[in-house]
Amino acid sequence: MVAANAMRHKRRKAKDNENNASGGQDMNSTGQVRLASIVLGVALALAGSALALDRGPVTNLPLPRFVSLKTGEGNVRRGPSLTHRVDWIFTRRGMPLEVIGEYGHWRRVRDRDGMGGWVHYSLLSGSRSGLVEADLVPLHARADAGAPVNARLEAGVIVAIDRCTLDWCRVRVEGVKGWMVKQGLWGVRAQEVFD
């Protein structure tokens, strides 16, 4: 949207300048090609810089992204170093967290409630987990609402996520496996698909 607006502005400005220089006549084909080249160059530069912002400067992994807490306890600091004070402690192993920033060995994370801070990367795992958001969510044998129900999950239960389609995620918890509707799970994006 920003790039499109910038191109429209550039095009208008360039045409106005050409009209003024040629006594109000339209641009010739050489001027149009030159203008198109400039507009394309600006658009590509803007698109490239926008894509660069979607990657972490340290890991080159997507930002934001979901990870899980590797340990049963993890200090959440105000800044990215051991000298920064601990604001609170995450205490649930496997808890899904969203990485929203990187600095050296530190990752800026937030939980489902938006609370967060800086955590050392060694406390995080790339294994995917999710937090069940609604109460008594059915865990189906297949990715089908008509499939038999293996279990019902309470709100706040942490599940390991094995894979996700557009609408369903295959999860496991305490030896029980099954499929649940993705919409009731925090720790995965709506359009995210993975095996």
N, C-alpha and C positions, 0 to 999 in steps of 0.2 A: 504494500500500500504506500509506504513512504517512498520507495523507489519509483513507483508509478507517478506519484505526485511530483517528485523531483524531475522526472523525464518530461512531464507535461509543462512544468515551469521552464525547463531548459529549452524545449521546443518553441514555446511562445516567445521567449526572450530572443532566441536566435532568429526567428522569423521576423520579429519586430525590427531587429537590427538590419536584416537584409532588406526589408521594405524601406527603411529609412535611407539606406545607402543607394538603392536603385530607384528612388523616386516613387515608391509604393507598388512596384511591380512584384509579381510572385517570384520565388526562388527558382533558379534554373535547375536542371537535373544534377549538375555537379554539386551545387549547394545542398540539395536534398540528400545526396549520398554522403557528403561530408557530415551533415547534421545527423543522419542515421548512425554513422560510425561513432560519433561523439556520444550520442544517446546510448548506444549499445555498450560502449566502453564504461560509461558511468554506471549503467545497470549491472554489468558484470562485476565491477568493483564493489558496488554496494551489496550485491548478493554474496560475493566472496567474504566480505567482512562480517555479514550477518551469520554465515555458516560457521565462521571461526569462533563466534561467541557461543556456539552450541557445544563446544568441546572443552574439556578441562585442560588448563594450561600445563598441568603436571603429567597426567595420565593419558591425555588425548581421548578419553572416554566421554560419552555423551553427558551433558549437564542439562537439566537435572537427570538423575538416574536413581534407581532403588538398589539398596544393599540390605544386609542384615547385621545385627550385632553378633559378633563371633563369641563373645564371652558372656558370663552371667552378670557382669558389672562393667560399666564404662563411664569414665569421667567425661563430663561435657563442660568444656572450658569457654571462657568469655572470648579468648583469642587463640591463635594458632601457635601456642608454645606452652611448655611446662610452667613458665613463670606467670601465666594468666590464671586467675582464680577459677576454681571449679564452681560452676553455678548450680549444677545438680548432677545426679548419677542415674544413667539408664540401668535398670536392674533385671531386664527380661532377656535371657539368651534367645537369639533368633528374631528379636524384635525388628520389624521392617523400618528402615530409615531412608530418607530421601537425601542424596548428596546434592547440594546446591552450590558448592564452591570447593576450591582446592588451593592449598598453599603448602609447598614442600611436602612433608610427611603428614600433613593435617587435612582433614576433610570437614567442611562445614555441612552439618546435617540438620534435619528437622524430623520430628515424629508426626504422627497423624494429627495431633492437636496444634501443630505449628511451632512447638517448643523445640529448641535446639541450640546448637553452638558448635564448637570445634572439638573433634574427636580424632585421636591418633589413628592412622590408617591400619595399624596392626590389630585394632579392636573390631575391624569391619570385615565382612565376608561378602564375596560376590554371589553367594548362594541366595536365591530369591525366597522370600517369605512374605506372608501377608497377614493382615489383621482383619478378622471377621467383624463387620460393622453392624450387622443386624442380629437379632436374637433368633435362635432355632432355625438357622439356614440349613436347608436340606443338602446333604452330600450324596449325589446320585451315582449309581454304578456306571452310567454312561453320560455323555454330554447331551442329555435329552431330558426335558422336564417330565416326560412320561416314564422315565427309567426308574427302577426300584431305588429306594432311599437306603443307603448304607448307614447313615447316621445323621444327626441334627447337631449343628455347631452353635454354641452360644456366642453372643457378642463378646469381643475381646480375646477370643482364642487366636493364638498364633499358629499358622499352618505353613508348611513348606510347600512352595509352588514348584511343580515339576514342569508344567507347560501350560500355555494359554492359546486359545483360539480367539476370534473376535468377540465371542459372547461368553465363553466358558473357560475355567481354569481347572487343571487336574492338580489336586492338592493331597497332602497326607498329614496326618496328625495322630500321634500315639498309636501307630500301627494300622490305622484305618486310612484307606485311599478312596478317592472318588472325585467327582466333578461337581463344582459349584458355579453358580452364575457369577461372572466376573464383577458385575455391578455391586455386589455386596462385599467386595474385598478391597482393602486399602493396601497398596504395595505394588500395584500394577496399573498402567495407564489404559484408558478405554480402548485405544486403537492398537495396543501392543500385542504382538503375536510372537511366540517363541517356543522352542522345544527344549 
